[in-house]
Amino acid sequence: MTTTEEAKSAGVWRTFVESPLAVKAVLGGVFVNKVGGFLNIFLVLFMTSRGYTAGEAATALGVFGIGNVVGVLIGGALADRLGARNSTVLGMAGAAALTASLLYLPNYGLLIGAVALLGAISQIYRPASATLLSELTDDDRQVMVFAMYRFGLNLGTTAAPLIGFGLYQLGGDSYHLLFWGEAAVALGYAVLAFYALPARTTTTGPSESAAETGSYADLFRDRRYLLYLVATFFNAVVYVQYLSTLPLDVAASGVPIFWYTLAVALNGGAVILLELVVTKKTQNMKPRLVVFTAYALTAVGVALYGLPLGPAVIVIGTLVWTFGEIIGGPVVFAYPGMAGPAHLKGRYIGSFQFMFGLGAALGPVLGGFLFLRMGHAVWPVMAVSGLLAAVAGYFATRNRKAA
């Protein structure tokens, strides 16, 4: 057994080596699954290649996104009721079958239905994986483990478009190999989960009985955590503006698009290279201070976009909120698993992922609406929203696990 001080000083490699096999399997599986996640990248191109209009293709992508948001709520409930292993196997096996089926469905109605169902079922694994990581990891190492979890997600997300395009070309400019490849990855993850993950991690007794009756309604009694979810939502709305409103403003300002793409590339590279290193320090800090700092830096970063837009403003503003993401990402993601009772862990995690996904989905709509009416003045509004999220996050976050 390691002492508390030794646990706090543990770095990336030591934390990984001393983690249970199931934790290693989840971390590896999440990375592989994300690398194989081509569908959301190529869905619009696939639809238009089948003769559907741009509007129909965009609708399909929107339906897929709605399914993603709903899926994490379902996944949170299933993680509590079925256990992480069973819910992961169910989600990944279902995703494999539905992904392959898209190649053979004969009409738009069936295709849209399958896309909606796939959007939901493909996300069931996310709360299950996060729940298992939280259950099997000591509190002192949860932040570092979730930093590794985020590293796998980010690295997989970066590699997926390149691998997907390679499969597309290898298949003779056809989507068959690409979609069958994603189905194979999902099925492989299901098999890995079945053999490597424990069926249940909770002990028998009162907590198991509670799991049979627990629901999302129980979560609403934790008003402090509800405030955390509100802060998560508004932070996500502000955070996602770099993907939607910022390029609109760049185009309207006449700044060469190179500077926007450079800023986005710097963000991805910095998070992948620095987040694990920085987490060695932030894992020992008070969670509420980390959450406040991260959300406040996000607000400051978008506030800088409100200056006369140019290359320096775009790059510096992006680096500021990127630093906030690096500082706070692992803590923000780890906290839901430590905030509530054991029998509701999956629902706490699922609700967090739902609110973050909802903010990321509605953010471009809200930002675009404001930009059309306010133009460049949208950024101070977003900055104020980000600062309110920071304050809410500070008061909502407990520094120790709830009893």
C-alpha positions in Angstrom: 0.0 0.0 0.0 1.2 3.5 -0.8 0.9 6.3 1.7 -1.2 9.4 1.1 1.8 11.5 0.3 3.2 8.9 -2.1 -0.1 8.7 -3.8 -0.3 12.4 -4.2 3.2 12.6 -5.7 2.5 9.8 -8.2 3.1 10.7 -11.8 1.6 9.4 -15.1 3.6 6.2 -15.4 3.4 5.2 -11.8 -0.4 5.8 -11.7 -0.9 3.8 -14.8 1.3 0.8 -13.7 -0.3 0.6 -10.3 -3.8 0.8 -11.6 -6.0 -2.3 -11.8 -6.1 -4.3 -15.1 -9.7 -3.1 -15.6 -8.6 0.6 -15.5 -5.8 -0.1 -18.0 -8.4 -1.8 -20.3 -10.8 1.2 -20.1 -8.0 3.6 -20.9 -6.8 1.6 -23.8 -10.3 0.8 -25.0 -11.4 4.4 -24.9 -8.4 5.4 -27.0 -8.9 2.7 -29.6 -12.6 3.3 -29.8 -12.0 7.1 -30.3 -9.5 6.4 -33.0 -12.1 4.2 -34.8 -14.8 6.9 -34.4 -15.1 8.0 -38.0 -18.9 8.3 -38.3 -19.5 11.8 -37.1 -16.6 13.0 -39.4 -17.7 11.3 -42.6 -21.5 11.1 -42.1 -22.4 14.1 -44.2 -20.1 13.1 -47.0 -21.5 9.6 -46.9 -25.1 10.8 -47.1 -24.4 13.1 -50.0 -22.5 10.3 -51.8 -25.8 8.3 -51.6 -27.7 11.1 -53.3 -29.2 12.8 -50.4 -29.3 16.6 -50.3 -27.1 18.8 -48.1 -30.0 19.6 -45.9 -30.9 15.9 -45.4 -27.3 15.2 -44.6 -27.0 18.0 -42.1 -30.3 16.8 -40.5 -28.8 13.4 -40.1 -25.7 14.8 -38.4 -27.9 16.9 -36.1 -30.0 13.8 -35.2 -26.8 11.9 -34.5 -25.7 14.7 -32.1 -29.0 14.7 -30.3 -28.7 11.0 -29.9 -25.2 11.5 -28.4 -26.5 13.9 -25.8 -29.4 11.6 -24.8 -27.1 8.5 -24.9 -25.0 9.6 -22.0 -28.0 10.0 -19.7 -29.1 6.4 -20.7 -25.5 5.3 -20.2 -25.4 6.8 -16.7 -28.5 4.9 -15.6 -27.4 1.6 -17.2 -23.9 1.9 -15.5 -25.6 2.1 -12.1 -28.1 -0.7 -12.9 -26.2 -3.1 -15.1 -22.6 -2.3 -14.1 -19.9 -0.8 -16.3 -19.0 -4.1 -18.1 -22.5 -5.1 -19.1 -23.6 -1.6 -20.2 -20.3 -1.1 -22.2 -20.8 -4.5 -24.0 -24.4 -3.6 -24.8 -23.5 -0.2 -26.1 -20.5 -1.3 -28.2 -22.1 -4.4 -29.7 -25.2 -2.4 -30.6 -23.0 0.4 -32.1 -21.1 -2.2 -34.2 -24.3 -3.6 -35.7 -25.9 -0.2 -36.4 -22.8 1.2 -37.9 -22.5 -1.6 -40.4 -26.2 -1.4 -41.2 -26.0 2.2 -42.4 -24.4 0.9 -45.6 -27.4 -1.2 -46.5 -30.5 0.7 -45.4 -32.6 1.4 -48.5 -34.3 4.8 -47.6 -33.9 8.0 -45.7 -36.4 7.2 -43.0 -34.7 4.0 -42.0 -31.3 5.7 -42.2 -32.3 8.6 -40.0 -33.8 6.2 -37.5 -30.6 4.1 -37.4 -28.5 7.2 -37.1 -30.5 8.5 -34.1 -30.3 5.1 -32.4 -26.6 4.8 -33.1 -26.0 8.3 -31.8 -27.5 7.2 -28.4 -26.2 3.7 -28.1 -22.7 4.6 -29.1 -22.4 6.9 -26.1 -23.5 4.4 -23.5 -19.9 3.4 -22.9 -18.8 6.9 -21.8 -20.5 7.1 -18.4 -19.8 3.4 -17.9 -16.1 3.9 -18.5 -15.9 7.0 -16.4 -17.9 5.3 -13.6 -15.5 2.3 -13.6 -12.4 4.5 -13.5 -13.9 6.4 -10.6 -14.9 3.2 -8.7 -11.5 1.5 -9.1 -9.2 4.4 -8.5 -8.3 5.9 -5.1 -9.4 9.5 -4.6 -5.9 10.8 -4.6 -5.3 9.5 -8.1 -8.6 10.1 -9.7 -7.5 13.4 -11.3 -4.4 11.8 -12.9 -6.4 8.8 -14.2 -9.0 11.1 -15.8 -6.1 13.1 -17.3 -5.0 9.9 -19.0 -8.6 9.3 -20.0 -8.8 12.7 -21.6 -5.4 12.1 -23.2 -6.7 9.0 -24.9 -9.8 10.9 -26.1 -7.9 13.8 -27.5 -5.2 11.7 -29.1 -7.8 9.4 -30.6 -9.9 12.4 -31.9 -6.8 13.8 -33.5 -5.9 10.6 -35.3 -9.4 9.5 -36.3 -9.8 11.8 -39.4 -6.4 10.7 -40.9 -7.1 7.0 -40.3 -10.6 7.3 -41.6 -9.4 9.0 -44.8 -6.8 6.3 -45.2 -9.5 3.6 -45.0 -11.7 5.5 -47.4 -8.9 5.6 -50.0 -7.8 2.0 -49.2 -11.4 0.9 -50.0 -11.3 2.5 -53.4 -13.0 5.8 -52.4 -15.8 3.8 -50.9 -17.3 4.0 -47.4 -17.6 0.2 -47.0 -14.2 -0.4 -45.5 -14.4 2.8 -43.3 -17.8 1.9 -41.8 -17.0 -1.8 -41.4 -13.7 -0.7 -39.8 -15.5 1.4 -37.2 -18.0 -1.5 -36.6 -15.0 -3.9 -36.0 -13.4 -1.5 -33.5 -16.7 -1.1 -31.6 -17.1 -4.9 -31.5 -13.5 -5.4 -30.4 -14.1 -2.9 -27.6 -17.2 -4.9 -26.6 -15.1 -8.1 -26.4 -12.3 -6.4 -24.5 -14.9 -5.1 -22.0 -16.5 -8.5 -21.5 -13.3 -10.2 -20.6 -11.3 -7.4 -18.9 -13.9 -5.5 -16.9 -15.5 -6.7 -13.7 -19.2 -7.5 -13.8 -19.9 -5.3 -10.8 -17.6 -3.2 -8.6 -20.0 -2.5 -5.8 -20.3 -4.8 -2.8 -23.5 -6.5 -1.8 -25.6 -5.0 0.9 -27.3 -1.6 1.3 -25.6 0.1 -1.6 -26.7 -2.6 -4.0 -30.3 -2.3 -2.8 -30.0 1.5 -3.3 -28.8 0.9 -6.9 -32.1 -0.9 -7.6 -34.2 2.1 -6.6 -31.9 5.0 -7.4 -32.8 7.4 -10.2 -32.0 10.7 -11.6 -34.6 12.2 -9.3 -32.3 11.5 -6.4 -29.7 13.7 -8.0 -32.0 16.7 -7.9 -31.8 16.6 -4.1 -28.1 17.6 -4.3 -28.6 21.3 -5.0 -24.9 22.0 -4.9 -24.2 19.5 -7.6 -27.0 20.9 -9.7 -25.2 24.2 -9.5 -22.1 22.4 -10.7 -24.1 21.1 -13.7 -25.3 24.7 -14.5 -21.7 25.9 -14.4 -20.7 23.0 -16.7 -23.4 23.9 -19.2 -22.4 27.6 -19.4 -18.7 26.8 -19.5 -19.4 24.4 -22.4 -21.4 27.1 -24.3 -18.5 29.6 -24.0 -15.8 27.0 -24.7 -17.4 25.8 -28.0 -17.4 29.3 -29.5 -14.0 28.7 -30.9 -15.5 26.1 -33.3 -18.5 28.2 -34.4 -18.6 31.9 -33.7 -14.8 32.5 -33.9 -14.5 31.4 -37.6 -17.5 33.5 -38.4 -15.9 36.5 -36.9 -12.5 35.7 -38.6 -14.2 35.6 -42.0 -16.2 38.8 -41.3 -13.0 40.6 -40.2 -11.0 39.6 -43.2 -8.3 37.9 -41.2 -6.5 35.1 -43.2 -8.0 31.8 -42.2 -4.5 30.5 -41.6 -4.4 32.2 -38.2 -7.6 30.5 -37.1 -6.4 27.1 -38.2 -3.0 27.7 -36.5 -4.7 28.6 -33.2 -6.9 25.4 -33.3 -3.9 23.3 -34.1 -2.0 24.9 -31.2 -4.9 24.1 -28.9 -4.9 20.4 -29.8 -1.2 20.1 -29.6 -0.8 21.9 -26.3 -3.5 19.8 -24.6 -2.0 16.5 -25.8 1.6 17.5 -24.9 1.0 19.4 -21.6 -2.1 18.2 -19.8 -0.6 15.1 -18.2 2.4 17.0 -17.1 0.4 19.9 -15.5 -1.9 17.4 -13.8 1.0 16.1 -11.8 0.6 19.5 -9.9 -3.1 20.2 -10.2 -4.1 16.8 -8.8 -2.9 18.0 -5.4 -4.7 21.3 -5.5 -8.2 22.1 -4.1 -10.8 21.1 -6.7 -12.9 24.3 -6.3 -9.8 26.5 -7.0 -8.9 24.5 -10.1 -12.4 24.6 -11.5 -12.7 28.3 -10.8 -9.3 29.0 -12.4 -10.0 26.9 -15.5 -13.4 28.5 -16.1 -12.1 32.0 -15.5 -9.3 31.5 -18.0 -11.8 30.3 -20.5 -13.7 33.6 -20.0 -10.6 35.7 -20.2 -9.6 33.9 -23.4 -12.8 34.6 -25.2 -12.8 38.2 -23.8 -9.5 38.7 -25.6 -11.3 37.9 -28.9 -13.3 41.1 -28.2 -10.2 43.2 -29.0 -9.7 44.3 -32.6 -9.4 40.9 -34.3 -6.0 40.1 -35.7 -3.5 37.2 -35.7 -2.1 38.0 -32.3 -5.5 38.3 -30.7 -6.7 35.0 -32.2 -3.5 33.1 -31.1 -3.1 34.6 -27.7 -6.8 34.4 -26.8 -6.8 30.7 -27.8 -3.7 30.0 -25.8 -5.2 31.6 -22.7 -8.4 29.4 -22.7 -6.3 26.4 -23.7 -4.2 26.9 -20.6 -7.5 26.9 -18.6 -8.5 23.6 -20.3 -5.1 22.1 -19.5 -5.3 23.1 -15.8 -8.9 22.2 -15.2 -10.0 19.5 -17.7 -9.0 16.4 -15.6 -10.4 17.9 -12.4 -13.6 18.9 -14.0 -14.1 15.4 -15.5 -13.0 13.6 -12.3 -15.2 15.5 -9.9 -18.6 14.1 -10.8 -17.5 10.6 -9.8 -16.4 11.9 -6.4 -19.4 14.2 -5.7 -22.2 11.8 -5.0 -23.0 8.5 -3.3 -21.7 5.2 -4.7 -25.0 3.9 -5.9 -25.6 7.1 -8.0 -22.1 7.4 -9.4 -23.1 6.6 -12.9 -25.9 9.1 -12.9 -23.7 11.8 -11.5 -21.2 11.2 -14.3 -23.9 10.8 -16.9 -25.6 14.0 -15.9 -22.3 15.9 -16.2 -21.6 14.5 -19.6 -25.1 15.3 -20.7 -24.8 19.0 -19.6 -21.5 19.4 -21.2 -22.8 17.8 -24.4 -25.9 20.0 -24.3 -23.8 23.1 -23.8 -21.5 22.1 -26.7 -24.6 21.4 -28.9 -26.5 24.6 -28.1 -23.4 26.9 -27.9 -23.0 27.3 -31.7 -26.7 28.1 -32.0 -26.6 30.7 -29.3 -23.3 32.1 -30.4 -24.4 32.3 -34.0 -27.7 34.0 -33.0 -25.9 36.7 -31.0 -23.2 37.2 -33.6 -25.8 37.9 -36.3 -27.3 40.6 -34.1 -24.3 42.0 -32.2 -21.4 41.2 -34.5 -18.0 41.5 -32.8 -19.6 42.6 -29.5 -20.7 39.0 -28.9 -17.4 38.3 -27.1 -17.9 40.4 -24.0 -21.3 38.7 -23.5 -19.6 35.3 -23.7 -16.9 36.4 -21.4 -19.4 37.5 -18.7 -21.2 34.1 -19.1 -17.8 32.4 -18.6 -17.1 34.4 -15.5 -20.5 33.5 -14.0 -19.8 29.9 -14.7 -16.4 30.3 -12.9 -18.1 31.7 -9.8 -20.8 29.1 -9.9 -18.2 26.4 -10.3 -16.3 27.7 -7.3 -19.3 27.6 -4.9 -20.6 24.3 -6.3 -17.4 22.3 -6.0 -16.6 20.5 -2.8 -12.9 20.1 -1.8 -13.5 16.7 -0.5 -15.6 13.8 -1.5 -19.2 14.0 -0.3 -20.1 11.7 2.5 
